[in-house]
Structure formats: structure tokens, C-alpha cells
Amino acid sequence: VPHSSVAAGEETFSAALFEAAAALGTGAGSVLAVFYENDPPPVLGRCFLISPPPGHWAVALMISPGGELCAEPSAAAWAAASQEPALQLLSGLASGVQGFEVREPRRLWRWSRT
């Protein structure tokens, strides 16, 4: 099973999405992207009906061509977000809105439902 690991500091979210896009562009049918953090951030308590487990959290995305979401990156300098990018994405998905943004220090992702 082909796999890779991305550790790019504050650029990990973008790097993982670009890596997933490259895999899809070279014939992968789908890609599983998993984002992991050691401490559960307070935002999880607002997104879910249950409390997050102490110590760790993870967000997994199954990415495939022709899905219901579209993401457009743009290089831009943004102030540090109050949430990890993967959790911003999770909050946007849970909100049910048509479009939302995920901010990183050097990149803005515009997500929309197709």
C-alpha cells in the first residue's frame, strides 16, 4: 500500500493537501489524509456532542476526485489562526455553509461545496 508522511511545521496542512493532490494526479483512486495533535483544543467541545478524549485528537479526510468539496489555495500572509487548520476545516464542514475559509500563516484555502 503506497503511503507517505508529511511533517512541515505550520505548513503541514497545506503540504499534506498538495501531497494528496499529487497522488490523485498520478492515478491514486483516493487518499487518506490524517492530521494529529497531542493536546485536544477547546474548539472540539463546541463541535461535538461528546467531550474529546484527553491527550490527543486526530482528523481524517478521505480525499478523492469528483467529491462534494472543492478547495482553492492562495499564497497570502495571514495572521496565525486561533485553531489548527484541520480543525478549521472540520468546523467549516460541520457548519453546513456553502463556502468557508481555512487560514494558515502563509496560505488561505477557500473551500466550497459542489
N, C-alpha and C positions, 0 to 999 in steps of 0.2 A: 504494500500500500504506500504510494508516494506521500510524503509529508515534509513539512519544514517548520522551523521555529523562528520567530521574529522577536528580537529584543532591541528596541530602538529608543529607549528612554521615553521622552514626552512625544515622540513621533511614532510610537508603536502602533497606535490605532490606524493611522494613515498607511504606514508601511505594511501592515497586515492586509488592509483592503487592496493596496496595489499588488501585493503578492497574490492575493486571491484572484484579482482581475487577470494577472499574467497567467496563472494556472488555467483559468477558464478560456483565455485566449489561445492556449496551446492544446486545447482538447479535453480538459477535465470536465466531466459532466456536472460536478458540483464541488464545492469547497466548504469545509467546516472551519470556521474561524472562532477561536476561543480566547477570550480576554479574561485575565485573572488578576486579582488584587488580594493582598494579605489581610487588610482590615475592612470590615463592612462599613461603607459610608452611610451616614444618616439618611440619605435620599431613599434607600431601599425601604425604609419604614413607611415612606409616603407612597411608594409604587405598588406594594404588595399587601395583601391582607394578613400575611404572616410575618413575623419578625425574621430578619436574616440570621443565619447561624453565626455564632461568634467566631471571629478569627479570619474568615475568608469569604470571598464571593467570586463568582465567575459568570460571564455572559457568553453564550454560544450562539453563533449565527450560521445557518446553513445557507450558503450563497450559490445560486445557480442562474444561468442565463434565462431571460424571459420571466423573471419573477415579478412580484407585485410592487417592488420598491426600485427606485432609481436614485443613484447618488452622483452628484457632480462636485468634484473637488475644485477649489480655487486657492492659489497661493496668496496668502494675506497674513499680515501680522495682527494677531488678536491678543487681547489680554488673556491671561490664564483663566480658564473656566473654573467655576466652583465645583464642577463634577468631572469625573473621568469621562472621556469621550464615549466609551462603550455604554456608560450609564446614561449619558445624554441621549444616545440612540434609543436605549430601552425606554426612557421616559417619553420620547417622541412617538415611538411605536404604541405605547400604552395610552397615549393621549387621544388617539383616533383622528387627529387632524390630518388634512391632506398633505401638508408640507411642513417641514421643520428644519432647523439647522443644528449642526454639531460643530462646536468650536474647539480648536486646538491652538496652541501658541503660534504656530506658523501656517495654519490651514483652516479653511472653513469648508464644511461639507454641507451641501444643500440636498436634503432628502425629500422625495415626493412619492406618493402612491400612484401607481399607473392604473 
